[in-house]
């Protein structure tokens, strides 16, 4: 198997994981913080895991810049969540 076909398989798996697991959970967390609730330890652990995974796949993203914009949008979503959660914490 070539590196390109390995990358394609990894990218497909990552996209499925993002679509079926990560994005729905992230949108639930965003809804929660938009409602003024704080992040739970579980939420923080999830977001930390996502950031760690992005760092891990960075070499793959470097080889496939066509996916970088989507990843950047996802990271921006996580940043929005953390910013809003920080505001919520400061209010309480």
HUGIBEL-V47506 format. One record per residue. RES is the residue in one small letter. D_CENTER is the distance of its C-alpha to the mean C-alpha in whole Angstrom. Layout:
[[RES/D_CENTER] [RES/D_CENTER]]
//
This chain:
[[x/29] [x/28] [x/25] [x/24] [x/24] [x/22] [x/19] [x/20] [x/19] [x/16] [x/15] [x/16] [x/15] [x/11] [x/11] [x/13] [x/11] [x/8] [x/11] [x/12] [x/10] [x/6] [x/7] [x/10] [x/10] [x/7] [x/10] [x/13] [x/11] [x/12] [x/15] [x/16] [x/16] [x/17] [x/20] [x/21] [x/20] [x/18] [x/15] [x/17] [x/17] [x/15] [x/12] [x/12] [x/12] [x/9] [x/7] [x/9] [x/9] [x/5] [x/7] [x/9] [x/8] [x/8] [x/11] [x/12] [x/12] [x/13] [x/17] [x/16] [x/14] [x/17] [x/19] [x/18] [x/17] [x/17] [x/13] [x/13] [x/13] [x/10] [x/8] [x/9] [x/9] [x/5] [x/6] [x/9] [x/8] [x/6] [x/9] [x/11] [x/11] [x/12] [x/15] [x/16] [x/16] [x/18] [x/20] [x/20] [x/21] [x/24] [x/26] [x/26]]
//
